[in-house]
Amino acid sequence: MRIEGSVRSNLIAAVASARRWHGRTVHKDTVDHWRKLVDYGRLVDRQPYGEAVGDLVNDLEIEVARVRIG
């Protein structure tokens, strides 16, 4: 997965985007990207010197569970 910028900034943007789309249908590719970002965020969070992103990973996971895939 290619990330532009920090993992933290990507997670913040994804959480904000998912919240904006709450209650509406979201394209499958977008949801797939968010899920990959969750997985990558978990990986980074486990690294000894990685960014502390666990809180944002959890937030995005919750938001992804709420969206309707279209």
Residue pairs with C-beta under 8 A, 6 or more apart in sequence:
1 36
1 37
1 40
3 10
3 37
3 40
4 10
6 51
7 40
7 41
7 44
7 50
7 51
7 53
8 51
8 53
8 56
10 37
11 37
11 41
11 53
11 56
11 57
11 59
11 60
12 56
14 33
14 34
14 37
14 60
14 63
15 56
15 59
15 60
15 63
17 30
18 26
18 34
18 60
18 63
18 64
18 66
18 67
19 63
21 67
22 63
22 66
22 67
23 68
24 68
25 68
25 69
25 70
26 67
26 68
26 69
26 70
27 69
27 70
28 69
28 70
31 64
31 67
31 69
34 60
34 63
34 64
35 64
37 60
38 57
38 60
38 61
38 64
41 53
41 54
41 56
41 57
41 60
42 54
42 57
44 50
44 51
44 53
45 51
45 52
45 53
45 54
45 57
